[in-house]
Amino acid sequence: MASHPQADLPEPSQPLTYFVDGMDCASCVAKVERMVDTLPGTEGVKTSFTKQTLTLHLDEHQTSRATLEKNLKALGYTPSLLRSSPPAVASTSEIDDHTGHDHAEHEHAGHTHEVAPAGTSWYRTGQGRLVVTSGILLLAAWLFGFIEPRFATAGYIAATLLGVWPLAKKAVASARLGDPFSINMLVSLAAIGAVAIGEAPEGAVVVFFFAIGELLEGVAAGRARAGIQALAALAPKTALLVEGTGTREVPADQLQVGQTVQVNPGARVPADGTILRGTSSLDDSPITGESVPVTKSAGDMVFAGSINTDGTLAIQVEKAANDNTIARIIHMVEEAESNKAPTARFIDRFSRWYTPGVVLVSALVVLIPPLAFGGTWHEWLYKGISLLLIGCPCALVLSVPASITSAISAGTRRGLLIKGGGALETIGSVKTIAFDKTGTLTAGKPKVTDVLGQGLDRTEVLRLAAAVESGSSHPLAKAITQAAQESKITVPPAADAQALPGKGATATVEGRALSVTSPRHAATLAPLSAALSGAITSFEEQGRTAVVLLDGQAPLGVIAIRDEPRPDARAALVQLHGLGVKTVMLTGDNARTGQAIARDLGLDVQAELLPEDKLRLIAELKTQGGVAMVGDGINDAPALAQSDVGIAMGGGTDVALETADAALLQERVTGVADLVALSRATMGNIKVNIAFALGLKAIFLVTTLLGYTNLWMAILADTGATALVTANALRLLRWKSQAATKTPPITPAPRTA
């Protein structure tokens, strides 16, 4: 016998990603998570019912891979180990392995198993075949009831056993793995009990209706997943890589950052990047939900999956395939699934006590009347079995996650990325929304309007200021460097560049220690002349931001910059006020500029804030109720994290996007009002679902004890409640944002020479 080399032994702990066929609903995900949590050596467990994947770190010295797969199969799922298991963001090609093409089998550990391709008809799935077969047997038994009743009884028993067998196997497996009071156990007990007391026809109807309910839940879950899975297929599989004077077709997922690709008219953009050459209208609707094509040219960002409508573009790749906008959206949706809403967590906890309680009540109903009051065993056994079915928590367990998943899917298709059910629930209940100014309420593309020198001419002030700001990505710094480029000024190199958060920037230029700072900071270093102070005051009263160029402590000049409010900013604030939400602007800009912008838009303002000041104000606002923060920059990241809900503008920094709980891909301020409206619509949907699920059970509980409800009515009530709750949740997929309120346009401040 050949010995196994040491290298063949499993690593102590390694990441694994499985495609779990059949894990296609919220309750399935919960079942898998509970099972995995009972296994020693598992950590970092993440499940995604959108992609039907299970990702975890597994210490195979404590639990073998075979044991994990055996337990998944015992629960009724078929695991298939993917070829790679990235720690966070799966590439779109990996998603396509299961959703984008029609493959019938996966091989793993020496065996093959069926995986239903995307778009498979319901009757071709395993659950669909079970429903059809059970239905045929039930129909045959019913017909034999008119011909030969003895055969009819056998047919009903066969239909019951056929339908209950997979449920009983799953119930036993769940009990063995630490979940004895599962939904499958309730239905199995009820169906077997019906046969035992001579009610085989009703037992057959019970398992048939339950199978239909399971099928409907799977179909509904598939609809909620479809939008996200379709998003994964948006990026083209190939790209035209520019090499020298020609192009070469290469796989899009092999593009490297810094390479240049050519996108012809009618083609999709293969990667996130920046346009180097060309002008064209791009349809971003598949990514951002923006319905109107946007004209873009050199210097503008483009998204993977956008459609190039007319011109030929040369684009420099800025993001690899596993880090582009599509991959980030999918990753955010996956994270959203694991971040449950408080209501969902409460329902989960409630159901863990609710189901054993149903079994206990059912047992008491069966035992107490016959033993204590002389009731007939058959009658009370029948009522006890009916209570088992009425108590099935299918609709209740499904009521929250179905609504949350539908809402997140609807928001994603409209450019509203929400990272979790908790964030979705909280957004609608906030009392105050705080906005950053630059790049959030304003367009983030400020322009230099005035340059004043003190002992220097305009060109020299702009030349030196551009040198100090040349390495900064701050919008004000970009405005200064762009103004220098437009004036064709040669900018000298800078050394020892350093950012001063909330104050400005410093650098050594031509041997001089120069800085570009706020007037407030400059005044702390040395008094400003009356002429300079007067000019700064005038600029700020016009809504412009003034910065001072300093040589050491000596002022050399002032630069005025204007950043116009976004066209929809006022409409968004009107919508929020209409929703009863208070708004405030938090800005590091000077008070006069902040007040001028706030006056135009109609909201409160707190100005001249350092990052730590924003944190303090957020904490104060939280004492008055929930607070959301909307921002886009590195300086906003702490405030985004401090608030109850952080919302990042889609064009913001990666730090802001990662810190935030939600993101607006369209970069429209009205998206904030849409988030609030979507949250409130979702919570209203959830409340209706919960009330319906519990109310219907209460009604049937009373009618059963009074003798008015039979078994098929009981299971129909459960299946019907599940179907109606699911249908109500799916209504959120059609949710649309409200039209922007018509408001007068914002008139920009006049530009002076």
Salt bridges, closest charged atoms under 4 A:
GLU60 OE2 - ARG65 NH2 2.99
GLU69 OE2 - HIS108 NE2 2.69
ASP96 OD2 - LYS237 NZ 2.99
ASP97 OD1 - ARG83 NH2 3.06
GLU114 OE1 - ARG129 NH2 3.32
GLU148 OE2 - ARG150 NE 3.10
ASP179 OD2 - ARG34 NH2 3.25
GLU199 OE2 - HIS378 NE2 3.76
GLU243 OE2 - ARG248 NH2 2.88
ASP284 OD2 - LYS296 NZ 3.20
GLU290 OE1 - ARG668 NH2 2.84
ASP323 OD2 - LYS319 NZ 3.79
ASP323 OD1 - ARG328 NH1 3.80
GLU334 OE2 - LYS51 NZ 2.84
GLU335 OE2 - LYS46 NZ 3.02
GLU335 OE2 - HIS331 ND1 3.99
ASP348 OD2 - LYS340 NZ 2.62
GLU379 OE2 - LYS383 NZ 3.20
ASP436 OD1 - LYS614 NZ 3.15
ASP450 OD1 - ARG544 NH1 2.46
GLU460 OE2 - ARG463 NH2 2.90
GLU510 OE2 - ARG463 NH1 2.90
GLU540 OE1 - ARG592 NH1 2.70
ASP551 OD2 - ARG512 NH2 3.15
GLU564 OE2 - ARG562 NE 3.13
ASP589 OD2 - LYS437 NZ 3.23
GLU608 OE1 - ARG520 NE 3.90
ASP613 OD1 - ARG616 NH2 3.80
GLU620 OE2 - ARG616 NH1 3.38
ASP636 OD1 - LYS614 NZ 3.15
ASP654 OD2 - LYS319 NZ 3.02
ASP654 OD1 - ARG328 NH2 3.76
GLU658 OE2 - ARG328 NH2 3.87
GLU667 OE1 - ARG566 NH2 3.74
ASP718 OD1 - LYS697 NZ 3.49
